[in-house]
Structure formats: C-alpha cells, structure tokens
Amino acid sequence: MKIIGVVASARKNKSSKFLTEQCLQAAKGSAEEAGQNLEVELIELAGLNVNGCIACDACKKGVLCSQEDDYQPLIAKLADPEVVGIILATPVYMGSMSSQAKAFIDRTVLFRRNGFMFKNKLGGAIAVGGSRNGGQELTIQAVHAAMMIHDMIIIGDGDHFGGAAWGNHPDGYENDTVGIATAQNLGRRMAEVASTMQIS
Ligand SMILES: Cc1cc2nc3c(=O)[nH]c(=O)nc-3n(C[C@H](O)[C@H](O)[C@H](O)COP(=O)(O)O)c2cc1C
C-alpha cells in the first residue's frame, strides 16, 4: 500500500514540503511498527506546469486529459491501485488553498468521471499559513470538500482537522512543534485507518 503526498506550494522545498515529509515519515513509521509495509511518495507541484482544468470534457471518454502539461505523468501515479491515501498540502493563500492546489484538484475530476476511482481512498490535508491563525482550518475544509466530492474517506489528525502549521513561526517552521505534531498525527492516523480497513 502507498500514500502519496502532493505539495501545492508555489515554492520548492519550503514549509509545506517540510510538513508533508513529517506527515509521510510518521505514516511510514507507524505502519512499520504495526508490521506493515507502507510506501510513501512526495510530489512537489512547484516547478511543474499544471494548468487549470479547461472543461473540454475529454476525460468523459476515458482516464485521460487533453492538456499536454506536467499533470500527464501524475495520472498514472494517482491511478495506481496500490495508492490507499492522498495527502494534499497547501499554503494558505488569501484564506484558502493555493491556485496550484486548486488546479491540481480540478484536474483530478478525470478520476471521478471514470468510475469514482478515488472512492474509499483516504484523504487528508495539511495547510501552512504565514500567520498562526491565517485560515489553515478553512483551507483544510476546502480541500476536504473536494475529497468528499471524490467519495474519499476524510482523515484528520485524531484530534482536529489535519495538519495545521505556522510557516512564519518565530523559531522557524522547523520548530513549530505544535504544527509538526498535527502533520505527524495525520500521517499516523492515515496509516492506522489504512491498516484497520486492511486496504492493500
Ligand atoms: C498570495 C499569498 C497569499 C497568502 N495569504 C495568506 C493568508 O491568507 N493567510 C496566511 O496565514 N498566510 C498567507 N500567506 C503566507 C503563506 O501561507 C506562508 O508563507 C506559507 O508558509 C507558504 O508556504 P510555503 O512555505 O510552503 O511556500 C500568503 C502568501 C501568498 C504568497
């Protein structure tokens, strides 16, 4: 089984990626403790060219997208039946998800239109804001809404909504222990639910 973490910051190798790494490492560690093999993969959208959906409806004819951009190789990764869960990490931009996150989400409509291919996969969200309370929870809810439209099973951090972190933490985002814990707990929770459901 596999969990994919998609990082939808406009910037490479910044706080959203760091939090996603924390989440995926915790998921893997939790699965290993339970004697299970869990593969994880992190995909950074920064630097890729993933356009918004153009509503051409080509995907109504099959698991395909008409736009020849960097989303194309992601289709096979996401369609892999080994994928049991998807984490979407996004910075908070203007109180909601980044345009990179929205473009990515909209392009996943092809999986819905071809038999709800994400149905029963686990979905979780991480939001990193520049402010401590800059819209992380609203952003997580927006990601969850899209996941529900896929008929995915929404996973939180076992306490609240998922990974909620502070990118401009005075000690640096690498020392936002509260935020890091939410991301790690989201990963652990996803591994736990995957194991309980015996999804393989
Ligand atoms: C266009 C834009 C809008 C932003 N809007 C918000 C916001 O509404 N709330 C907030 O807390 N931070 C906001 N920020 C700050 C980012 O969320 C913050 O810097 C975050 O850590 C960026 O993630 P990254 O380090 O992975 O790139 C905004 C940044 C940009 C570029």
The ligand as a Tripos MOL2 file, in Angstrom:
@<TRIPOS>MOLECULE
LIG
   31    33     1     0     0
SMALL
NO_CHARGES

@<TRIPOS>ATOM
      1 C1         -0.5060   35.1020   -2.4200 C.3       1 LIG1
      2 C2         -0.2790   34.7640   -0.9840 C.ar      1 LIG1
      3 C3         -1.3240   34.8510   -0.1130 C.ar      1 LIG1
      4 C4         -1.1630   34.4990    1.2270 C.ar      1 LIG1
      5 N1         -2.2430   34.5230    2.0500 N.ar      1 LIG1
      6 C5         -2.1110   34.1130    3.3340 C.ar      1 LIG1
      7 C6         -3.2570   34.0600    4.1900 C.ar      1 LIG1
      8 O1         -4.3770   34.3620    3.8130 O.2       1 LIG1
      9 N2         -3.0710   33.6140    5.4570 N.ar      1 LIG1
     10 C7         -1.8230   33.2680    5.9420 C.ar      1 LIG1
     11 O2         -1.7070   32.8900    7.1060 O.2       1 LIG1
     12 N3         -0.7240   33.3070    5.1450 N.ar      1 LIG1
     13 C8         -0.8360   33.7010    3.8500 C.ar      1 LIG1
     14 N4          0.2610   33.7050    3.0210 N.ar      1 LIG1
     15 C9          1.5460   33.2190    3.5470 C.3       1 LIG1
     16 C10         1.8000   31.7260    3.2210 C.3       1 LIG1
     17 O3          0.6910   30.9270    3.5700 O.3       1 LIG1
     18 C11         3.0010   31.2130    4.0080 C.3       1 LIG1
     19 O4          4.1580   31.9540    3.6430 O.3       1 LIG1
     20 C12         3.2700   29.7270    3.7970 C.3       1 LIG1
     21 O5          4.2030   29.2900    4.7410 O.3       1 LIG1
     22 C13         3.8170   29.4400    2.4220 C.3       1 LIG1
     23 O6          4.0390   28.0570    2.2660 O.3       1 LIG1
     24 P1          5.4450   27.5290    1.6990 P.3       1 LIG1
     25 O7          6.4750   27.8920    2.7060 O.co2     1 LIG1
     26 O8          5.2960   26.0460    1.5720 O.co2     1 LIG1
     27 O9          5.6690   28.1790    0.3790 O.co2     1 LIG1
     28 C14         0.1130   34.0750    1.6900 C.ar      1 LIG1
     29 C15         1.2010   34.0420    0.7960 C.ar      1 LIG1
     30 C16         0.9990   34.3650   -0.5170 C.ar      1 LIG1
     31 C17         2.1650   34.2890   -1.4760 C.3       1 LIG1
@<TRIPOS>BOND
     1     1     2 1
     2     2     3 ar
     3     2    30 ar
     4     3     4 ar
     5     4     5 ar
     6     4    28 ar
     7     5     6 ar
     8     6     7 ar
     9     6    13 1
    10     7     8 2
    11     7     9 ar
    12     9    10 ar
    13    10    11 2
    14    10    12 ar
    15    12    13 ar
    16    13    14 ar
    17    14    15 1
    18    14    28 ar
    19    15    16 1
    20    16    17 1
    21    16    18 1
    22    18    19 1
    23    18    20 1
    24    20    21 1
    25    20    22 1
    26    22    23 1
    27    23    24 1
    28    24    25 2
    29    24    26 1
    30    24    27 1
    31    28    29 ar
    32    29    30 ar
    33    30    31 1
@<TRIPOS>SUBSTRUCTURE
     1 LIG1         1 GROUP 0 **** ****
